[in-house]
Amino acid sequence: MTTPFCVASNGNTLYALISSGYGDSEIVILARSNVAPSSLDALTWTAIASTYQKSLTTVSGNPTDPNVDCHVDNQGVFTFMSMFSKSPIGRPSGYQYNPTTKTWTNIATSPGYKWGDAGGKALFTVNGSSSTLMHIYKGAGLNSSNIAVYNPKTHIMAEGTKPWVTHDSVQLYAAANGAIYVTSYNISTGAVYLDIGTVSANGAPPVSTKVVPLNVGKCITYGNNVKTVLREGLYYLFCGDTDLVTFRFFTYDGIKQSASSPPIANARRSAQGFLPLGRAGKPATWAFMYDVFGPVSITLTGPKAGEWRDAKYKFNITGPIPKPKPASAKRFSPTGSEIDSGASTNIFSRAVGGGMENSGGIEADGLGSGGLSTGALAGIVGSAVVVFGVAVFAVWRRRKTQPKQV
């Protein structure tokens, strides 16, 4: 079974980044769900693009740890960032897929990029005449945040010079269209606050900030058991109680905070995401989450609010996988200059969760003009035979094309 590295949502559709294969045959696959699925049972996935791992910046991460982040804008442009990267860049980096141009582009960060805390970060866009991609993450101070702006011409995410200072110790961000909700925590009193502000497309911090106290009861607002998201102007806070067994969620509509949901007693602590889904312009009815065991859902509205459901499958993609297309922008050196994209092989998937050898691969019938023929994939589930076959192919190809693997 293959676990997505990262899943993003535009509010009604999910986008999942997956890696499969082994060695030189590794590819990155971007899959998209159907629009506004009514439930976990109605959720389907289709692969919309793929690229060779070795043409991408060598990032590393873990699908069950929050050291990666991803975002999809209203035009379907998908961006992935990792807090860690391998040589040669040695600092946060990532890549992007544009469905209009059908191109993959590597993303570097400016020298001294200070994203070093996996707990607090958010990619978002500010929509004007064109969408501006931005990244906010914890700064050096407990209550400071750094804001970076992506330059699509240089392919560099550049950190601003002035941090945003908020009310208390920053925990998490929820952002959309320039509006940023910062969940902060007072270490001395245990009080939880929302700092709400709006940034401009040049990355300047908010001129003014609205501070709202939150009543979250016994919920823990730090660590990997809390998620926040902003959808259709509604802020969601998903958190685990101090018993580390019971979970709840709250909402804030800009005026008042909702009461907590009924206790979610069987939620898994390892679940990632919490992505509310619903039709555009309508309230979300359920939230998507996932971990190494597969997709899960939480009902958000109605008499079954708070209901936790596990999928009866792992991760299913139907239809063919598009033929991998190399990234259009080359990889970057530590100074930000481009280098030959074929200089070394990306080892992202082998760095994740013990390696793709342990997670499985795709069942591939071969490369054709239409891409990787998979038939109806029953999930990206690689049997031992498939993994062995792909590994043998990788060894043969390395011997044929490279005297030495970097």
N, C-alpha and C positions, 0 to 999 in steps of 0.2 A: 504494500500500500504506500502510496506517495502522499505526503502531507504538503499542502501549499506552503510556500515560504511566506506569502503575504496575501491577504484578501482585502480589497477596497470596494467601496460602494458609492454610487452617485445618488443614492436614496431609493431607487427602485430596481437597480440592476447591480449584480456582483461581478467583480473581476478578480480572478485568481492567478497568481504567478506560480508556476510549477517548474521543477527541473527534473529531467530524467535522462537515462542513458549512462554512459560510463566513459571516462577518458576523452579521446578526441571526438567520440560520438555524442557527447553531452549536448543537450539542447535545452533552451529555456522556452517554455510554452506559456502563452497568455490565453486563458479561457474566460468566457463570458457566460453569465447565466441568462435564462429567459427573463423578460421584463416583468417586474412586479409579480413574482410567484406568490401564490396565496398561502403557501405553507411549505414546510420542508419536503413534503411528499410531492409537491408540484414543481420543485426546483430541478432544473436541467442545466447542463453545461455543454458549451460548444467551444472548441479551440479556434481562435481567430488569428493567431500569429505565432511564429516561433523563430528562434535564432540560435546560432551556434554559441555555446558557452565561451569558447576561446576568443570570440570577437568582442566580448564584453569586458569591462573593467573588472578586475579580480576582487570581488567583494566576498565577504564571509558573514555568516549569521546562523541563526537557529530558528526553526519555525515555531518552537515552543517558548522562546525567550523574546522579550520586547526590544531587541536591539536592531530591528528593521522596521521600516515604515513604508507605506505605499498610499497612492492617491489616484483617483480618476476624476477628470473634470467633465464638464457638460458636453464636451466634444468627443469624449471617449479617450482622451490622451491619458495614458497610464504611466505613472512615475514610481520607481522603486528606489529607495535609499537604504544603505546599511551604515551603521555606526562604525563598523570595522572594514578594513580592506587589506588585501595582501600587497606585497611589493608589485609594482614600483611606486604606487601613489602613497601608501602608508597613512591615509586619513580617510574620513567618511567619503563615500562615493556611491554611484548608482547608475541607473540607465532609464530610458524612457521609450515608450512605443507610441507612435502617432498613426492612428487608423486612416487619416486622410491621405498622408503621403506613403503609408505602409512602410515606415522606416523605424529602425531601432537606433537610438543615440546614447552614447555613453555620457555620464555626468560626473564632473569633478567638483571639488569644493575649493574655496580660496585657502591659501596658506594660513595656518593657525586656526582653522575652523574648530570651534570649541564644543561641538556636540560630543559629550562624553558621559552622559547619563541616559541609560536605556529607558528609564521610567517615564520621562516627560518629553514628548515631541509631537509635532503634527505637521504634515504637508497639507497645503490648501492653496486655493487660487482666489485672486481678486479679479472680478470680472468687470471689464470696462469695454473699450473698443476691441480689445483682445484680452484673453486671460493671462494673468501674470502668476506664475508659480512661485510659492514662497514656502519657507521652512522655519518653524519656531521650535525652540528647544531650550532646556534649562541652561542658565548661564552660570558664571562662577559663584555669584552670591545666591543664598538660599531663596531670595525673593526676586531674582533677576532672570530675564529671558532674552535670548539672542534671536534676532530675526534676520533671515537671509533671503535674497532674491535671486531667482534663476535668470541667467542671460542666455536666451536661445541661440545667439550668434556665436558665443564663445563656449557654450555648453558647460558653464561654470556656475555653481551655486555660491554666491558671494555673501559673506557675512557682513552685516551692518556694523557701524562703529559705535552706535549708541544702544545699550540694552534697555528693555522695558522693565521697570521696577514696579512690582505689584504688592498687594497688601501683606501677604504672609508667605511662608515657605511653599514654593511651587511644587505641585504634585503632578497634575495632568493638564492637557490642553484639549479643547474641542473647538474646531474652527470651520468656518464656511463663508465664502464670499467676503473675506476680510474681517468678519466678526470673529473675535476670539474669546472663548470662555476659559479662564484659568481657574482650576480647582486648587485652592491653597489650604494649608493646614497650619494652625498655630501650635507649635510644639509645647508651649507652656500651659495653655488652657485647653487644648484639644478642640478648639473651635474650627469649623470648616467654613470657607468663604468661596464665593465666586467673584472674580475680577473680570468685568466685561468691558471690552474696548474694541476699537476698529482701527486697523492699520491701513495705510495708503499703499498704492502700488509700488512706491519707491522704498518700502520697508521701514518707514519711520514709525516709531512706537506711537500708540494712541495718545492723543492730546489730553483726553480726559478718560477716567475709568469709573464705572459703576461698580460698587462693592455690595454684594448681597450675601447675608449669612444663610447657611444651609443647616437644616436639622436632619442629620443622617442617623441618629440613634447610635446603635452599637456598630455601625458599619466602619470598616477600616478604609481609609482613603489614601493608603500608600501601598506600595508593593504591586505584585502581579495580579492581585485579586480585585482590582478596581479598574473600570473602563468608563470613559466619557465620550460622548459624541453629540454633534449638533446636526439636526435634520429638520428642515422646514421651520426653522426658528425655534425648535423645541430642543432643550438641553436634556440629555439622559445621563444619569449616573448609575452605574451598575457596580455593586460592591459586596464584599463578603463580610459577615458579622465577625465579631471577635472570637466566636467559637470555631471559625475557619471551616464551618460545615454549611451553615445557612447563608444564602445569598438573597439580595433584594435589588430593586431598582427604583429610582425616583425620577421625576421630571420637573423642569422649571420652564414656564412659558414666557418669561420676561416680566411677569407680574407676581405670580405666586408659585410656590412649590407644591407638588402633589404629595399626598401621603405615600408611604412606602407601599410597594406591591406586597401581596401575600408572600410569605417566605418560600424561597425556592430551595427545597431541602436536598435535592439530589444533583445539584450542579457540580461539575468537575472543576477543581481549582486550576487545572492546566488549560482550560478553554480560552481561546484567543478571540479577538474581534469585538463582538457585540455591535452588530451592524443592523439597525432598524430598517425594515423594508415595508413599502407600501406604494400605492400609485402616486405619481407626481402630483403635488398639491394637496395630497390627502394624508391623514395621520397614518403612521406606521402601525401595522397590526401584529408583527412579530419581528424578532431579532435573530440574525444568523450568527452562530459562533462555531468554532472548530478546534480540534486538536488532533493528535496522532491517532486517535481512535475513530475519527470521522466527524462529519457535520452534526451540529445540534441546533435546537431552536428554543426560544423562550417566547411564549405568548405575551403580548403587551397590552391587549385590550379585551374587554368582554368578561364574561363569568369565569373564563379559564386563564385570566391574567396571572402570570407567574408560573405557568406550566412549563416544565422542562421536558424536551423530547430528544431522544437519540435517533439518528437516522438508522435505517436497516441496511445501509450500504456504507462503503468507505467514501471514495470520491470518484464519481462517474462522469466520463466525457463521452458523448455520442458523436459519431461521424469521424471524418478523417482529420489528421493533424496537418496543417499547412506546411509546405516545404520550408525548412529553415532558411532565413534570409540574414546574411551577415549584417552587423551593425554598420551604419553609414559613417559614424564618427569614430575615429581611432581612439585607442586607449590613451591614458594620460601618464606623464612622468610626475615625479614629486613636485616639480616646479609649475605644473599645469600645462606644459607643452605636450603635444600629441606624439605618440610613438607607434611603431608598427603593431597593428592589432594581432598579428600572428606570432608575436615574439614569445609568448608563453601561453599555456593552456589554463583557462579559468578553472579553479578548483572549488568553486562555491559549493556545489552539491556534495562533494566529498568532505567538506568541512562542516556539514550540517548533520547534527544528530548521529554522529558516528559514520556518516557517509551514505551515499546512495546505494552502496553495495548492500546495506542493511535495510534500506527502505524499498527496494524494488525498482523496476524500470518500466518502460512501455513495451507493449506487445507490438513490434513493428514488422510488417511484411516487406518493408523496403522503401526506398525513395523513388518517387515517380514525379511526373510533372504536376500531379495534384497534391503532392506532399507525402507524408507518412501515412500509408494505408493502415488503418487500425480496425476496420470493420466497425462493429458496435462495441467500443471499449467498455468492458464491465469494470469501470474505474481504471485508473492508471495503476494496475496491479501487475507487477512483474513476477512471474514464477522463477524458481531457481534456474530452470532451463533457459529462460529468456535472458536472465542476468548473465549467465555463463556465456551464452551466445554473443551477447553484446560485448562482453569483456574480451572474448576471443577476437571479434572484429576490431576492437580498439587496439589490441596488441598488434594485429596484422597491419593496421593502418599506420600505427606509430613507426613500426619497423620500415614501412614502405616510404614514409614521408619525412621522418625525423630520425637521425642517428642517435639522438639523445633527447629524452623528455625533460623539459624544464620544470 
